[in-house]
Amino acid sequence: MSIRPEERLAAALARLILDPRAPPARHIAVGAASPIPAAACWLVKKQGHTVRLSLLHKRSGNPFTEGSRELFDLTGQGRIDLFFLGGGQIDGEANINLVGTGGWPGTGVRFPGSFGSAFMYFMTPRTILFREEHSPRVLVKRVDNVSAPGVSPPGVFRRGTAQALVTGRCVFRFDPARARFSLESLHPGESVESIRAATGFDFDVADAVPLTPDPTEAELALLRGPVCDEMLETYPEFCARVFGRKQAA
């Protein structure tokens, strides 16, 4: 059975959500323009796990009537367990840059802006970093500007840090005590050498690194059926491209 890269990434994210080594994810929030994390969350829910999903830009049935302000209120109250963040740049200490390259305020390439990334990174117990592009221009030795730090000095209050970084090439696990990534798994066609060549920061590697598991037939059936049904209205282009499904006229 043919597997799309997006399906593999969604399944990998779902496994991280359900990781028994991590605190439980009872309430997960998904921000704007995040169809693959949204697919992963719906996959977890459709597998029968008790989890509340809050999609910030869901077109109908959206629990947020005032947008991000309500999301930040819930997070500040400790009622969001897991969030997803990306960055124009991500470095080996899990710092993210959403400002731009060059000196402040991004005198080179401009990114969308930090918005609430620092607040969510500090106040959410678990953050999964996600970026499909895996290249030295994205995964850098040190971000040009820090929108949100991966770790904080002693005495600075924060509820959590990054759990992992998922890219189009591999899965990294993050160790906040060491502020360092380790290579968790390789997507098909990748090797330790190819990952090192495409990554601007150093990372740890075990003696044997497994392949990222393919989605099971049951997971693919859920993704292409019930999960897509839930996503069609909010992510019609994604569903058409990945699942070959379009909204009814």
Accessible surface in RSA format (square Angstrom, percent):
REM  Atomic radii and reference values for relative SASA: ProtOr
REM  Chains: A
REM  Algorithm: Lee & Richards
REM  Probe-radius: 1.40
REM  Slices: 20
REM RES _ NUM      All-atoms   Total-Side   Main-Chain    Non-polar    All polar
REM                ABS   REL    ABS   REL    ABS   REL    ABS   REL    ABS   REL
RES MET A   1   152.73  79.1  73.54  48.7  79.19 188.6  88.17  75.0  64.56  85.5
RES SER A   2    94.59  79.9  73.42  98.0  21.17  48.8  55.48 118.1  39.11  54.8
RES ILE A   3    40.48  23.0  18.25  13.6  22.24  53.6  18.25  13.1  22.24  60.3
RES ARG A   4    84.84  35.6  84.68  43.2   0.16   0.4  32.63  44.6  52.21  31.6
RES PRO A   5    82.30  60.0  80.80  73.7   1.50   5.5  81.96  67.7   0.34   2.1
RES GLU A   6    15.31   8.8  14.08  10.7   1.23   2.9   1.24   2.4  14.07  11.5
RES GLU A   7     1.85   1.1   0.44   0.3   1.41   3.4   1.47   2.8   0.38   0.3
RES ARG A   8    35.07  14.7  35.07  17.9   0.00   0.0   2.85   3.9  32.22  19.5
RES LEU A   9     5.27   2.9   5.27   3.8   0.00   0.0   5.27   3.7   0.00   0.0
RES ALA A  10     1.71   1.6   1.71   2.6   0.00   0.0   1.71   2.4   0.00   0.0
RES ALA A  11     0.00   0.0   0.00   0.0   0.00   0.0   0.00   0.0   0.00   0.0
RES ALA A  12     4.69   4.3   2.26   3.5   2.43   5.5   2.93   4.1   1.77   4.7
RES LEU A  13     0.00   0.0   0.00   0.0   0.00   0.0   0.00   0.0   0.00   0.0
RES ALA A  14     2.05   1.9   2.02   3.1   0.03   0.1   2.05   2.9   0.00   0.0
RES ARG A  15    79.57  33.4  70.19  35.8   9.37  22.3  62.21  85.0  17.36  10.5
RES LEU A  16    11.54   6.4  11.04   7.9   0.50   1.3  11.52   8.1   0.03   0.1
RES ILE A  17     6.60   3.8   1.74   1.3   4.87  11.7   1.74   1.3   4.87  13.2
RES LEU A  18    68.63  38.2  48.53  34.7  20.10  50.5  53.77  37.8  14.86  40.0
RES ASP A  19    12.39   8.7   5.79   5.8   6.60  15.6   6.47  15.2   5.92   5.9
RES PRO A  20   130.80  95.3  94.67  86.3  36.12 131.3 105.29  86.9  25.50 158.5
RES ARG A  21   176.61  74.2 136.47  69.6  40.15  95.6  80.47 110.0  96.14  58.3
RES ALA A  22    19.17  17.6   5.67   8.8  13.49  30.7   9.72  13.7   9.45  25.0
RES PRO A  23    73.68  53.7  66.17  60.3   7.51  27.3  72.73  60.0   0.95   5.9
RES PRO A  24    89.27  65.1  77.48  70.6  11.80  42.9  87.43  72.2   1.85  11.5
RES ALA A  25    15.56  14.3   1.20   1.9  14.35  32.6   1.46   2.1  14.10  37.3
RES ARG A  26   152.85  64.2 148.12  75.5   4.73  11.3  63.95  87.4  88.89  53.9
RES HIS A  27    12.61   6.9  12.61   8.8   0.00   0.0   8.17   8.4   4.44   5.2
RES ILE A  28     0.00   0.0   0.00   0.0   0.00   0.0   0.00   0.0   0.00   0.0
RES ALA A  29     1.36   1.3   1.36   2.1   0.00   0.0   1.36   1.9   0.00   0.0
RES VAL A  30     0.47   0.3   0.06   0.1   0.41   1.0   0.13   0.1   0.34   0.9
RES GLY A  31    12.07  14.9   0.00   N/A  12.07  14.9   9.54  26.2   2.53   5.7
RES ALA A  32    54.36  50.0  36.65  56.6  17.71  40.3  36.75  51.8  17.62  46.7
RES ALA A  33    94.95  87.3  58.53  90.3  36.42  82.9  68.18  96.0  26.77  70.9
RES SER A  34    22.46  19.0  19.28  25.7   3.19   7.3   4.10   8.7  18.36  25.7
RES PRO A  35    32.11  23.4  32.11  29.3   0.00   0.0  32.11  26.5   0.00   0.0
RES ILE A  36     3.83   2.2   3.70   2.8   0.13   0.3   3.70   2.7   0.13   0.4
RES PRO A  37     3.96   2.9   3.96   3.6   0.00   0.0   3.96   3.3   0.00   0.0
RES ALA A  38     0.00   0.0   0.00   0.0   0.00   0.0   0.00   0.0   0.00   0.0
RES ALA A  39     1.03   0.9   1.03   1.6   0.00   0.0   1.03   1.5   0.00   0.0
RES ALA A  40     0.00   0.0   0.00   0.0   0.00   0.0   0.00   0.0   0.00   0.0
RES CYS A  41     0.00   0.0   0.00   0.0   0.00   0.0   0.00   0.0   0.00   0.0
RES TRP A  42    22.84   9.2  22.84  11.1   0.00   0.0  22.52  12.0   0.32   0.5
RES LEU A  43     0.00   0.0   0.00   0.0   0.00   0.0   0.00   0.0   0.00   0.0
RES VAL A  44     1.25   0.8   1.25   1.1   0.00   0.0   1.25   1.1   0.00   0.0
RES LYS A  45    80.10  39.1  71.58  43.9   8.52  20.3  43.15  38.8  36.95  39.4
RES LYS A  46    73.38  35.8  49.85  30.6  23.53  56.0  18.07  16.3  55.31  58.9
RES GLN A  47    66.47  37.2  32.22  23.6  34.25  81.5  19.36  41.2  47.12  35.7
RES GLY A  48    65.05  80.2   0.00   N/A  65.05  80.2  35.60  97.7  29.45  65.9
RES HIS A  49    80.00  43.7  72.37  50.3   7.63  19.5  46.03  47.4  33.97  39.5
RES THR A  50   138.63  98.6 112.29 113.8  26.33  62.8  84.39 113.3  54.24  82.0
RES VAL A  51     7.63   5.0   2.34   2.1   5.30  12.8   4.79   4.2   2.85   7.7
RES ARG A  52   120.75  50.7 115.63  58.9   5.12  12.2  50.65  69.2  70.10  42.5
RES LEU A  53    25.12  14.0   2.92   2.1  22.19  55.8   2.92   2.1  22.19  59.7
RES SER A  54     0.68   0.6   0.38   0.5   0.29   0.7   0.04   0.1   0.63   0.9
RES LEU A  55     7.18   4.0   6.25   4.5   0.94   2.4   6.25   4.4   0.94   2.5
RES LEU A  56    20.90  11.6  14.95  10.7   5.95  15.0  14.95  10.5   5.95  16.0
RES HIS A  57   104.20  56.9  92.35  64.2  11.84  30.3  62.75  64.7  41.45  48.2
RES LYS A  58    48.30  23.6  43.54  26.7   4.76  11.3  18.81  16.9  29.49  31.4
RES ARG A  59   145.30  61.0 108.22  55.2  37.08  88.3  41.88  57.2 103.42  62.7
RES SER A  60    54.51  46.1  48.94  65.3   5.57  12.8  37.94  80.8  16.57  23.2
RES GLY A  61    72.22  89.1   0.00   N/A  72.22  89.1  42.24 115.9  29.97  67.1
RES ASN A  62    44.81  30.9  25.39  24.5  19.42  46.8  12.89  31.0  31.92  30.8
RES PRO A  63    62.98  45.9  31.43  28.7  31.55 114.7  43.96  36.3  19.02 118.2
RES PHE A  64    15.94   8.0   5.03   3.1  10.91  28.4   5.03   3.0  10.91  31.2
RES THR A  65   120.06  85.4  83.34  84.5  36.72  87.5  76.16 102.3  43.90  66.4
RES GLU A  66    98.43  56.5  74.56  56.4  23.87  56.8  36.36  70.3  62.07  50.7
RES GLY A  67    27.64  34.1   0.00   N/A  27.64  34.1  24.63  67.6   3.01   6.7
RES SER A  68    22.86  19.3  18.01  24.0   4.86  11.2   8.37  17.8  14.49  20.3
RES ARG A  69   145.92  61.3 140.11  71.4   5.81  13.8  60.40  82.5  85.52  51.8
RES GLU A  70    44.46  25.5  43.12  32.6   1.34   3.2  19.79  38.3  24.67  20.1
RES LEU A  71     4.28   2.4   4.28   3.1   0.00   0.0   4.28   3.0   0.00   0.0
RES PHE A  72    52.26  26.1  50.43  31.2   1.83   4.8  50.69  30.7   1.57   4.5
RES ASP A  73    77.25  54.1  70.62  70.3   6.64  15.7  17.72  41.7  59.53  59.4
RES LEU A  74    21.03  11.7  21.03  15.0   0.00   0.0  21.03  14.8   0.00   0.0
RES THR A  75     0.03   0.0   0.00   0.0   0.03   0.1   0.00   0.0   0.03   0.0
RES GLY A  76    30.11  37.1   0.00   N/A  30.11  37.1  15.56  42.7  14.55  32.6
RES GLN A  77   108.38  60.6  75.46  55.1  32.92  78.4  41.64  88.6  66.74  50.6
RES GLY A  78    31.80  39.2   0.00   N/A  31.80  39.2   9.33  25.6  22.47  50.3
RES ARG A  79   122.11  51.3 112.79  57.5   9.32  22.2  42.88  58.6  79.23  48.0
RES ILE A  80     0.11   0.1   0.00   0.0   0.11   0.3   0.00   0.0   0.11   0.3
RES ASP A  81     8.14   5.7   8.13   8.1   0.02   0.0   1.15   2.7   7.00   7.0
RES LEU A  82     0.00   0.0   0.00   0.0   0.00   0.0   0.00   0.0   0.00   0.0
RES PHE A  83    16.86   8.4  16.86  10.4   0.00   0.0  16.86  10.2   0.00   0.0
RES PHE A  84    12.62   6.3   4.39   2.7   8.23  21.4   4.39   2.7   8.23  23.5
RES LEU A  85    18.35  10.2  13.43   9.6   4.92  12.4  18.28  12.8   0.07   0.2
RES GLY A  86    23.64  29.2   0.00   N/A  23.64  29.2  12.53  34.4  11.11  24.9
RES GLY A  87     5.29   6.5   0.00   N/A   5.29   6.5   2.03   5.6   3.25   7.3
RES GLY A  88    12.56  15.5   0.00   N/A  12.56  15.5   7.00  19.2   5.56  12.4
RES GLN A  89    10.94   6.1  10.94   8.0   0.00   0.0   0.00   0.0  10.94   8.3
RES ILE A  90     0.00   0.0   0.00   0.0   0.00   0.0   0.00   0.0   0.00   0.0
RES ASP A  91     0.64   0.4   0.64   0.6   0.00   0.0   0.53   1.3   0.10   0.1
RES GLY A  92    10.91  13.4   0.00   N/A  10.91  13.4   8.41  23.1   2.50   5.6
RES GLU A  93    76.52  43.9  76.45  57.8   0.08   0.2  15.54  30.1  60.98  49.8
RES ALA A  94     0.00   0.0   0.00   0.0   0.00   0.0   0.00   0.0   0.00   0.0
RES ASN A  95     6.68   4.6   6.68   6.5   0.00   0.0   0.00   0.0   6.68   6.5
RES ILE A  96     0.00   0.0   0.00   0.0   0.00   0.0   0.00   0.0   0.00   0.0
RES ASN A  97     0.00   0.0   0.00   0.0   0.00   0.0   0.00   0.0   0.00   0.0
RES LEU A  98    29.53  16.4  29.53  21.1   0.00   0.0  29.53  20.7   0.00   0.0
RES VAL A  99    11.99   7.9  10.66   9.7   1.32   3.2  11.74  10.2   0.25   0.7
RES GLY A 100     0.00   0.0   0.00   N/A   0.00   0.0   0.00   0.0   0.00   0.0
RES THR A 101    32.77  23.3  32.77  33.2   0.00   0.0  27.52  37.0   5.25   7.9
RES GLY A 102    32.38  39.9   0.00   N/A  32.38  39.9  29.71  81.5   2.67   6.0
RES GLY A 103    46.01  56.7   0.00   N/A  46.01  56.7  36.99 101.5   9.03  20.2
RES TRP A 104   185.71  74.5 159.59  77.2  26.12  61.3 135.71  72.4  50.00  81.1
RES PRO A 105    63.05  45.9  63.05  57.5   0.00   0.0  63.05  52.1   0.00   0.0
RES GLY A 106     4.02   5.0   0.00   N/A   4.02   5.0   0.00   0.0   4.02   9.0
RES THR A 107   103.74  73.8  66.07  67.0  37.67  89.8  60.72  81.6  43.02  65.0
RES GLY A 108    47.90  59.1   0.00   N/A  47.90  59.1  29.28  80.3  18.62  41.7
RES VAL A 109    96.80  63.7  90.83  82.2   5.98  14.4  96.75  84.1   0.05   0.1
RES ARG A 110   149.53  62.8 123.73  63.1  25.80  61.4  47.11  64.4 102.42  62.1
RES PHE A 111    38.93  19.5  24.91  15.4  14.01  36.5  28.30  17.2  10.62  30.4
RES PRO A 112   130.43  95.1  84.27  76.8  46.16 167.8  97.09  80.2  33.33 207.2
RES GLY A 113    30.47  37.6   0.00   N/A  30.47  37.6  23.97  65.8   6.50  14.6
RES SER A 114    32.29  27.3  25.95  34.6   6.34  14.6  21.79  46.4  10.50  14.7
RES PHE A 115   166.56  83.3 124.09  76.9  42.47 110.5 135.79  82.3  30.76  88.1
RES GLY A 116    11.20  13.8   0.00   N/A  11.20  13.8  10.41  28.6   0.80   1.8
RES SER A 117     5.59   4.7   2.02   2.7   3.57   8.2   3.85   8.2   1.74   2.4
RES ALA A 118    38.51  35.4  37.68  58.1   0.83   1.9  37.96  53.5   0.55   1.5
RES PHE A 119    79.98  40.0  71.67  44.4   8.32  21.6  77.69  47.1   2.30   6.6
RES MET A 120     3.71   1.9   3.63   2.4   0.08   0.2   3.71   3.2   0.00   0.0
RES TYR A 121     0.01   0.0   0.00   0.0   0.01   0.0   0.00   0.0   0.01   0.0
RES PHE A 122    40.87  20.4  40.87  25.3   0.00   0.0  40.87  24.8   0.00   0.0
RES MET A 123    30.64  15.9  30.62  20.3   0.01   0.0  19.92  16.9  10.72  14.2
RES THR A 124     0.00   0.0   0.00   0.0   0.00   0.0   0.00   0.0   0.00   0.0
RES PRO A 125    41.69  30.4  31.54  28.8  10.15  36.9  31.54  26.0  10.15  63.1
RES ARG A 126     6.41   2.7   5.99   3.1   0.41   1.0   5.47   7.5   0.94   0.6
RES THR A 127     0.23   0.2   0.23   0.2   0.00   0.0   0.00   0.0   0.23   0.4
RES ILE A 128     0.00   0.0   0.00   0.0   0.00   0.0   0.00   0.0   0.00   0.0
RES LEU A 129     0.00   0.0   0.00   0.0   0.00   0.0   0.00   0.0   0.00   0.0
RES PHE A 130    27.58  13.8  22.31  13.8   5.27  13.7  22.31  13.5   5.27  15.1
RES ARG A 131    63.74  26.8  62.38  31.8   1.36   3.2  17.56  24.0  46.17  28.0
RES GLU A 132    86.74  49.8  77.81  58.9   8.93  21.3  22.82  44.1  63.92  52.2
RES GLU A 133    54.12  31.1  43.70  33.1  10.42  24.8  37.12  71.8  17.00  13.9
RES HIS A 134     8.57   4.7   0.22   0.2   8.35  21.4   0.22   0.2   8.35   9.7
RES SER A 135    23.79  20.1  23.38  31.2   0.41   0.9  23.79  50.7   0.00   0.0
RES PRO A 136    75.20  54.8  66.71  60.8   8.49  30.9  66.96  55.3   8.24  51.2
RES ARG A 137   174.78  73.4 157.34  80.2  17.45  41.5  71.46  97.7 103.33  62.6
RES VAL A 138     2.41   1.6   2.41   2.2   0.00   0.0   2.41   2.1   0.00   0.0
RES LEU A 139     0.00   0.0   0.00   0.0   0.00   0.0   0.00   0.0   0.00   0.0
RES VAL A 140    18.94  12.5  17.67  16.0   1.27   3.1  18.94  16.5   0.00   0.0
RES LYS A 141   172.26  84.0 156.39  96.0  15.86  37.8  98.53  88.7  73.72  78.5
RES ARG A 142   133.08  55.9 121.88  62.1  11.20  26.7  57.77  79.0  75.31  45.6
RES VAL A 143     7.31   4.8   0.00   0.0   7.31  17.6   0.00   0.0   7.31  19.8
RES ASP A 144    69.98  49.0  38.75  38.6  31.23  73.9  11.85  27.9  58.13  58.0
RES ASN A 145    14.89  10.3   9.32   9.0   5.56  13.4   7.66  18.4   7.23   7.0
RES VAL A 146    68.39  45.0  37.26  33.7  31.13  75.0  37.26  32.4  31.13  84.4
RES SER A 147    12.47  10.5   0.00   0.0  12.47  28.7   2.78   5.9   9.69  13.6
RES ALA A 148     0.00   0.0   0.00   0.0   0.00   0.0   0.00   0.0   0.00   0.0
RES PRO A 149    37.65  27.4  37.65  34.3   0.00   0.0  37.65  31.1   0.00   0.0
RES GLY A 150     0.00   0.0   0.00   N/A   0.00   0.0   0.00   0.0   0.00   0.0
RES VAL A 151    44.57  29.3  36.60  33.1   7.97  19.2  36.83  32.0   7.74  21.0
RES SER A 152    30.13  25.5   2.87   3.8  27.26  62.8   5.29  11.3  24.84  34.8
RES PRO A 153    91.63  66.8  81.69  74.5   9.94  36.1  88.62  73.2   3.01  18.7
RES PRO A 154   139.10 101.4 107.77  98.2  31.33 113.9 120.07  99.1  19.03 118.3
RES GLY A 155    89.03 109.8   0.00   N/A  89.03 109.8  44.02 120.8  45.01 100.8
RES VAL A 156    71.06  46.8  53.55  48.5  17.51  42.2  57.52  50.0  13.54  36.7
RES PHE A 157   137.88  69.0 118.81  73.6  19.07  49.6 125.89  76.3  11.99  34.3
RES ARG A 158    37.04  15.6  15.87   8.1  21.17  50.4  15.87  21.7  21.17  12.8
RES ARG A 159    84.59  35.5  53.45  27.2  31.14  74.1  23.88  32.6  60.71  36.8
RES GLY A 160    10.79  13.3   0.00   N/A  10.79  13.3  10.77  29.6   0.02   0.0
RES THR A 161    26.11  18.6  21.18  21.5   4.93  11.8  13.48  18.1  12.63  19.1
RES ALA A 162     3.26   3.0   0.00   0.0   3.26   7.4   0.00   0.0   3.26   8.6
RES GLN A 163    15.30   8.6   8.00   5.8   7.30  17.4  14.57  31.0   0.73   0.6
RES ALA A 164     0.00   0.0   0.00   0.0   0.00   0.0   0.00   0.0   0.00   0.0
RES LEU A 165     0.00   0.0   0.00   0.0   0.00   0.0   0.00   0.0   0.00   0.0
RES VAL A 166     0.00   0.0   0.00   0.0   0.00   0.0   0.00   0.0   0.00   0.0
RES THR A 167     0.00   0.0   0.00   0.0   0.00   0.0   0.00   0.0   0.00   0.0
RES GLY A 168    35.33  43.6   0.00   N/A  35.33  43.6  12.22  33.5  23.11  51.8
RES ARG A 169    80.24  33.7  80.24  40.9   0.00   0.0   9.63  13.2  70.60  42.8
RES CYS A 170     0.00   0.0   0.00   0.0   0.00   0.0   0.00   0.0   0.00   0.0
RES VAL A 171     6.70   4.4   6.70   6.1   0.00   0.0   6.70   5.8   0.00   0.0
RES PHE A 172     0.00   0.0   0.00   0.0   0.00   0.0   0.00   0.0   0.00   0.0
RES ARG A 173    44.46  18.7  43.79  22.3   0.67   1.6  31.47  43.0  12.99   7.9
RES PHE A 174     9.32   4.7   0.00   0.0   9.32  24.2   0.00   0.0   9.32  26.7
RES ASP A 175    52.65  36.9  49.59  49.4   3.05   7.2  23.12  54.4  29.53  29.5
RES PRO A 176    62.42  45.5  52.06  47.5  10.36  37.7  52.41  43.3  10.01  62.2
RES ALA A 177    98.29  90.4  53.89  83.2  44.39 101.0  66.01  93.0  32.28  85.5
RES ARG A 178   138.79  58.3 112.77  57.5  26.02  61.9  55.91  76.4  82.88  50.2
RES ALA A 179    23.95  22.0  17.79  27.5   6.16  14.0  17.79  25.1   6.16  16.3
RES ARG A 180    64.88  27.2  63.49  32.4   1.40   3.3  14.73  20.1  50.15  30.4
RES PHE A 181     0.09   0.0   0.01   0.0   0.09   0.2   0.07   0.0   0.02   0.1
RES SER A 182    39.58  33.4  39.58  52.8   0.00   0.0  22.92  48.8  16.66  23.3
RES LEU A 183     9.91   5.5   0.00   0.0   9.91  24.9   0.00   0.0   9.91  26.7
RES GLU A 184    54.27  31.2  45.79  34.6   8.47  20.2  18.70  36.2  35.57  29.0
RES SER A 185     8.32   7.0   8.32  11.1   0.00   0.0   5.69  12.1   2.63   3.7
RES LEU A 186    12.91   7.2  12.91   9.2   0.00   0.0  12.91   9.1   0.00   0.0
RES HIS A 187    10.18   5.6  10.18   7.1   0.00   0.0  10.18  10.5   0.00   0.0
RES PRO A 188    63.28  46.1  42.45  38.7  20.83  75.7  43.91  36.3  19.37 120.4
RES GLY A 189    85.33 105.2   0.00   N/A  85.33 105.2  43.03 118.1  42.30  94.7
RES GLU A 190    38.66  22.2  25.04  18.9  13.62  32.4   1.20   2.3  37.46  30.6
RES SER A 191    44.46  37.6  42.24  56.4   2.22   5.1  35.02  74.6   9.44  13.2
RES VAL A 192    35.14  23.1  33.64  30.5   1.49   3.6  33.64  29.2   1.49   4.1
RES GLU A 193   126.47  72.6 119.65  90.5   6.82  16.2  69.16 133.8  57.31  46.8
RES SER A 194    34.84  29.4  26.54  35.4   8.30  19.1  32.75  69.7   2.09   2.9
RES ILE A 195     0.00   0.0   0.00   0.0   0.00   0.0   0.00   0.0   0.00   0.0
RES ARG A 196   105.70  44.4  92.95  47.4  12.76  30.4  48.35  66.1  57.36  34.8
RES ALA A 197    82.45  75.8  49.56  76.5  32.89  74.8  62.50  88.0  19.94  52.8
RES ALA A 198    10.34   9.5   7.19  11.1   3.14   7.2  10.34  14.6   0.00   0.0
RES THR A 199    13.35   9.5   0.04   0.0  13.32  31.7   0.04   0.0  13.32  20.1
RES GLY A 200    33.54  41.4   0.00   N/A  33.54  41.4  16.43  45.1  17.11  38.3
RES PHE A 201    10.64   5.3   3.81   2.4   6.83  17.8   6.86   4.2   3.78  10.8
RES ASP A 202    86.65  60.7  70.43  70.1  16.22  38.4  34.34  80.8  52.31  52.2
RES PHE A 203     3.81   1.9   1.11   0.7   2.71   7.0   1.11   0.7   2.71   7.7
RES ASP A 204    42.34  29.7  38.80  38.6   3.54   8.4  23.52  55.4  18.82  18.8
RES VAL A 205    48.77  32.1  15.64  14.2  33.13  79.8  17.28  15.0  31.49  85.4
RES ALA A 206    65.94  60.6  46.21  71.3  19.73  44.9  57.34  80.8   8.60  22.8
RES ASP A 207   162.94 114.1 120.49 119.9  42.45 100.4  42.66 100.4 120.28 120.0
RES ALA A 208    84.15  77.4  65.15 100.5  19.00  43.2  70.50  99.3  13.65  36.1
RES VAL A 209    27.36  18.0   2.67   2.4  24.69  59.5   3.41   3.0  23.95  65.0
RES PRO A 210    82.83  60.4  70.99  64.7  11.84  43.0  82.41  68.0   0.42   2.6
RES LEU A 211   108.87  60.6  96.14  68.8  12.73  32.0  96.14  67.5  12.73  34.3
RES THR A 212     3.14   2.2   0.29   0.3   2.84   6.8   0.29   0.4   2.84   4.3
RES PRO A 213    73.96  53.9  64.07  58.4   9.89  35.9  73.96  61.1   0.00   0.0
RES ASP A 214    72.78  51.0  58.59  58.3  14.18  33.5  16.77  39.5  56.01  55.9
RES PRO A 215     7.35   5.4   0.00   0.0   7.35  26.7   0.00   0.0   7.35  45.7
RES THR A 216    76.70  54.6  69.27  70.2   7.43  17.7  73.71  99.0   2.99   4.5
RES GLU A 217   131.71  75.6 123.05  93.1   8.67  20.6  40.71  78.7  91.00  74.3
RES ALA A 218    69.56  64.0  58.36  90.1  11.21  25.5  66.04  93.0   3.53   9.3
RES GLU A 219    19.75  11.3  19.61  14.8   0.14   0.3   4.54   8.8  15.21  12.4
RES LEU A 220     4.27   2.4   4.27   3.1   0.00   0.0   4.27   3.0   0.00   0.0
RES ALA A 221    65.14  59.9  49.40  76.2  15.75  35.8  58.57  82.5   6.57  17.4
RES LEU A 222    40.99  22.8  40.91  29.3   0.08   0.2  40.99  28.8   0.00   0.0
RES LEU A 223     0.28   0.2   0.28   0.2   0.00   0.0   0.28   0.2   0.00   0.0
RES ARG A 224    76.60  32.2  69.43  35.4   7.17  17.1  38.11  52.1  38.48  23.3
RES GLY A 225    20.61  25.4   0.00   N/A  20.61  25.4  20.37  55.9   0.24   0.5
RES PRO A 226    51.35  37.4  49.09  44.7   2.26   8.2  51.07  42.2   0.29   1.8
RES VAL A 227     0.00   0.0   0.00   0.0   0.00   0.0   0.00   0.0   0.00   0.0
RES CYS A 228     0.00   0.0   0.00   0.0   0.00   0.0   0.00   0.0   0.00   0.0
RES ASP A 229    84.88  59.5  63.90  63.6  20.98  49.6  26.41  62.2  58.47  58.3
RES GLU A 230    58.02  33.3  45.56  34.5  12.46  29.7   5.85  11.3  52.17  42.6
RES MET A 231     1.39   0.7   0.18   0.1   1.22   2.9   1.39   1.2   0.00   0.0
RES LEU A 232    24.79  13.8  24.79  17.7   0.00   0.0  24.79  17.4   0.00   0.0
RES GLU A 233    64.62  37.1  63.48  48.0   1.13   2.7  28.46  55.1  36.15  29.5
RES THR A 234    15.02  10.7   7.08   7.2   7.93  18.9   5.26   7.1   9.76  14.8
RES TYR A 235    22.87  10.7  20.44  11.6   2.42   6.3  19.65  14.8   3.22   4.0
RES PRO A 236    26.36  19.2  23.96  21.8   2.40   8.7  24.23  20.0   2.13  13.3
RES GLU A 237   129.13  74.1 121.94  92.2   7.20  17.1  74.15 143.4  54.98  44.9
RES PHE A 238    12.39   6.2   8.72   5.4   3.68   9.6  10.33   6.3   2.06   5.9
RES CYS A 239     0.00   0.0   0.00   0.0   0.00   0.0   0.00   0.0   0.00   0.0
RES ALA A 240    34.20  31.4  21.31  32.9  12.89  29.3  21.75  30.6  12.45  33.0
RES ARG A 241   131.00  55.0 111.31  56.7  19.69  46.9  70.03  95.7  60.97  36.9
RES VAL A 242     9.62   6.3   0.00   0.0   9.62  23.2   0.00   0.0   9.62  26.1
RES PHE A 243    26.27  13.1   2.39   1.5  23.88  62.1   7.16   4.3  19.11  54.7
RES GLY A 244    64.54  79.6   0.00   N/A  64.54  79.6  31.48  86.4  33.05  74.0
RES ARG A 245    74.41  31.2  72.30  36.9   2.11   5.0  37.15  50.8  37.25  22.6
RES LYS A 246   170.19  83.0 145.71  89.4  24.48  58.3  89.99  81.0  80.21  85.4
RES GLN A 247    88.85  49.7  66.71  48.8  22.14  52.7  20.79  44.3  68.05  51.6
RES ALA A 248   102.41  94.2  65.67 101.3  36.75  83.6  76.14 107.2  26.27  69.6
RES ALA A 249   152.14 139.9  71.78 110.8  80.35 182.8 110.41 155.5  41.72 110.5
END  Absolute sums over single chains surface
CHAIN  1 A    11415.6       8465.3       2950.4       6718.7       4696.9
END  Absolute sums over all chains
TOTAL         11415.6       8465.3       2950.4       6718.7       4696.9
